[in-house]
């Protein structure tokens, strides 16, 4: 009986701690209400206190690539006719689409079509590009299928890909090498570039694809957290260092956030930093809305405010609550003013 009480207490605490994601942050809701969205295979997530859209459709044929997806993909879209910038989203090692689906729903309220999928093979970083390619191909076919919820809605001149952990490293390498001519923006969330010995022993280090991103032509945002002991910020920062100087690129280390960039009980306000930066980066480089540049320039009001609010923190090995051997700055911005 006592154990049941503590389990119930833990669940209530988590519902409080991970309150509805749409109540967190300046970009919590876009201009499009949830009632004006439509989806395939939407998911319910207790962790983020989100429920299925009323307009959800179960679609298991046209959203499944059995070679590269473990289950059917989830697609979110505004109901209204029109052509929308589109984002492909995936997860990390030993995970699924569920923890990342709220990003798709969130971005759809801002006028994006989003596809979120579960990668079939998840043991090594080099296994992720095939999933992104399969998701892109589903977007192509669904955009042409007359009964699809995204028929004639995908703007293929405005495609972004985003991944978390190994999926984040996979997104970076896919944008740099495998879908280079099709991806216009890329975001890596806690991109895995090798970590502690015990993590590498299970998930493998990044030996095959490495961290060389010199072929990249897409504007690149990399977000890490100072409490991430799986994908050390200092290791993720190496991806940034290997990006060419010819593109807009940003690296941030969010203060007191762990691997999923949402899990700091003491710094609930910092959770909105992840959503804010993702949305602003996509609005800036996928929609071309220049006013969002202020989040990524040294003299931008929004950036200055985030610095003042201590959203960012340098990663210093040996300091309490930091992990790994490689340091990194709190944030670094290059090329955004170009």
Residue pairs with C-beta under 8 A, 6 or more apart in sequence:
14 46
14 47
15 46
15 49
17 265
17 268
18 47
18 48
18 49
18 262
19 49
20 48
20 49
20 50
21 28
21 48
21 49
21 50
21 102
21 106
21 275
22 28
22 29
22 34
22 50
22 106
24 268
24 271
24 272
24 275
25 271
25 272
25 273
25 275
25 276
26 272
26 276
27 106
27 110
27 272
27 275
27 276
27 279
27 280
28 106
28 272
28 275
29 109
30 106
30 107
30 108
30 109
30 110
30 111
31 109
31 110
31 111
32 78
32 80
32 108
32 109
32 110
32 111
33 109
34 53
34 105
34 109
35 54
35 55
36 78
36 79
36 80
37 53
37 55
37 76
37 77
37 78
37 79
37 105
37 108
37 109
38 53
38 55
38 56
38 57
38 76
38 77
38 78
38 79
38 149
39 52
39 53
39 55
39 56
39 57
39 74
39 75
39 76
39 77
39 105
39 108
39 149
40 56
40 57
40 58
40 59
40 63
40 72
40 73
40 74
40 75
40 149
41 56
41 57
41 58
41 59
41 60
41 63
41 72
41 73
41 74
41 75
42 52
42 53
42 56
42 74
42 76
42 101
42 105
43 52
43 74
43 97
43 98
43 101
44 50
44 51
44 52
45 98
45 99
45 101
45 102
47 98
47 99
48 99
48 102
48 262
50 101
50 102
50 105
53 76
53 105
55 79
57 149
59 72
59 75
60 72
62 138
62 141
62 142
62 145
62 148
63 72
63 73
63 74
63 75
63 115
63 138
63 142
64 71
64 72
64 73
65 134
65 135
65 137
65 138
66 120
67 120
67 130
67 134
68 119
68 120
68 121
68 130
68 131
68 133
68 134
69 117
69 118
69 119
69 120
69 131
69 134
70 96
70 118
70 119
70 120
71 96
71 97
71 118
73 97
73 115
73 116
73 117
73 118
73 135
73 138
74 97
74 101
74 104
74 115
74 116
74 117
75 104
75 113
75 114
75 115
75 116
75 142
75 149
75 150
76 104
76 105
76 107
76 108
76 113
76 114
76 116
77 84
77 108
77 113
77 114
77 149
77 150
77 153
78 84
78 108
78 111
78 113
78 153
81 152
81 153
82 153
83 152
83 153
83 154
83 155
84 111
84 112
84 113
84 153
84 154
84 155
85 111
85 112
85 113
85 155
85 158
85 159
85 160
85 282
85 286
85 287
86 112
86 113
86 114
86 115
86 139
86 154
86 155
86 156
86 158
86 159
86 160
87 104
87 107
87 112
87 113
87 114
87 115
87 159
87 160
87 161
87 162
87 282
87 286
88 114
88 115
88 117
88 132
88 135
88 136
88 139
88 159
88 160
88 161
88 162
89 97
89 100
89 103
89 104
89 114
89 115
89 116
89 117
89 161
89 162
89 163
90 97
90 100
90 116
90 117
90 118
90 119
90 128
90 131
90 132
90 135
90 162
90 163
90 164
90 167
90 170
90 171
91 97
91 99
91 100
91 118
91 119
91 163
91 164
91 165
91 167
92 122
92 163
92 164
92 165
92 166
92 167
92 168
92 190
92 192
93 122
93 123
93 165
93 166
93 192
93 202
93 203
94 122
94 203
95 118
95 122
95 164
95 165
96 118
97 116
97 117
97 118
99 164
99 260
100 116
100 164
101 116
103 114
103 116
103 162
103 275
103 278
104 114
104 115
104 116
105 114
106 275
106 279
107 114
107 278
107 279
107 282
108 114
110 279
110 282
110 283
111 287
112 282
112 286
113 139
113 150
113 153
113 154
115 135
115 138
115 139
117 131
117 134
117 135
119 127
119 128
119 131
119 167
119 170
120 131
121 127
121 130
121 131
122 166
123 203
123 204
124 166
124 203
124 204
124 208
125 166
125 169
125 170
125 173
125 192
125 204
125 206
125 208
125 209
126 170
126 173
126 208
126 209
127 170
128 163
128 166
128 167
128 169
128 170
128 171
128 173
128 174
129 170
129 173
129 174
129 177
129 178
129 179
131 170
132 161
132 163
132 170
132 171
132 174
132 178
132 179
133 174
133 178
133 179
136 159
136 179
136 182
139 150
139 154
139 156
140 154
140 156
142 148
142 149
142 150
142 151
142 154
143 150
143 151
143 152
143 153
143 154
143 156
144 151
145 151
156 182
157 184
158 184
158 286
158 287
159 182
159 183
159 184
159 185
160 183
160 184
160 185
160 186
160 187
160 282
160 285
160 286
161 171
161 174
161 175
161 179
161 183
161 185
161 186
161 187
162 168
162 171
162 186
162 187
162 188
162 189
162 278
163 169
163 170
163 171
163 172
163 187
163 188
163 189
163 191
164 189
164 190
164 260
164 261
165 189
165 190
165 191
165 192
165 230
165 231
165 259
166 192
166 203
168 187
168 188
168 189
168 190
168 191
168 192
168 222
168 231
168 236
169 188
169 191
169 192
169 193
169 206
169 209
169 211
169 239
171 186
171 187
171 188
171 191
172 186
172 188
172 191
172 213
172 216
172 220
172 222
172 239
173 209
173 213
174 183
174 186
175 183
175 186
175 216
175 218
175 220
176 213
176 214
176 215
176 216
176 218
177 215
180 215
180 216
180 217
180 218
183 218
184 218
184 219
184 285
184 286
185 218
185 219
185 220
185 221
185 281
185 282
185 285
185 286
186 216
186 218
186 219
186 220
186 221
187 220
187 221
187 222
187 223
187 278
187 281
187 282
188 220
188 221
188 222
188 223
188 236
188 239
189 223
189 261
189 274
190 223
190 224
190 225
190 228
190 230
190 231
190 236
190 259
190 260
190 261
191 222
191 224
191 231
191 236
191 239
192 203
192 206
192 230
192 231
192 235
192 236
193 206
193 211
193 231
193 235
193 236
193 238
193 239
194 200
194 205
194 206
194 235
195 203
195 205
195 229
195 230
195 231
195 232
195 235
195 324
196 229
196 230
196 232
196 323
196 324
199 230
211 238
211 239
211 242
212 242
213 220
213 239
213 242
213 243
213 244
214 242
214 243
214 244
216 243
216 244
216 247
217 246
217 247
218 247
219 247
219 248
219 249
219 281
219 284
219 285
219 335
220 240
220 243
220 247
220 248
220 249
220 250
221 249
221 250
221 252
221 277
221 278
221 281
222 236
222 237
222 239
222 240
222 249
222 250
222 251
222 252
223 252
223 254
223 261
223 274
223 277
223 278
224 231
224 233
224 236
224 237
224 251
224 252
224 253
224 254
224 315
224 328
225 233
225 253
225 254
225 256
225 257
225 258
225 259
225 261
225 264
226 233
226 253
226 254
226 255
226 256
226 257
226 313
226 315
226 321
226 322
227 256
227 257
227 258
227 264
227 321
227 323
228 236
228 257
228 258
228 259
228 323
229 258
229 259
229 323
229 324
230 259
231 259
232 315
232 323
232 324
232 326
233 253
233 315
233 324
233 328
234 315
234 317
234 324
234 325
234 326
234 327
234 328
235 324
235 326
236 251
236 328
237 251
237 253
237 315
237 326
237 328
237 329
238 326
240 249
240 251
240 332
243 249
245 334
245 335
246 335
247 335
248 285
248 296
248 334
248 335
248 336
248 338
249 333
249 334
249 335
250 277
250 281
250 296
250 331
250 332
250 333
250 334
250 336
251 328
251 329
251 331
251 332
252 273
252 277
252 311
252 312
252 330
252 331
253 312
253 313
253 314
253 315
253 328
253 329
253 330
253 331
254 261
254 270
254 273
254 274
254 311
254 312
254 313
255 267
255 270
255 310
255 311
255 312
255 313
255 330
256 264
256 266
256 267
256 270
256 313
256 321
257 263
257 264
257 267
257 270
257 271
257 273
257 274
258 264
261 271
261 274
262 271
262 274
264 270
264 271
269 309
270 311
273 306
273 311
276 295
276 306
277 295
280 292
280 295
280 296
280 302
281 292
281 295
281 296
283 289
283 292
284 290
284 292
284 293
284 295
284 296
293 300
293 336
293 337
294 300
294 301
294 302
294 303
295 302
295 303
295 306
296 303
296 333
296 336
297 303
297 333
297 336
297 337
298 333
303 333
306 312
307 331
312 330
312 331
313 330
314 327
314 328
314 329
314 330
315 322
315 324
315 326
315 327
315 328
316 322
316 327
317 323
317 324
317 325
317 326
317 327
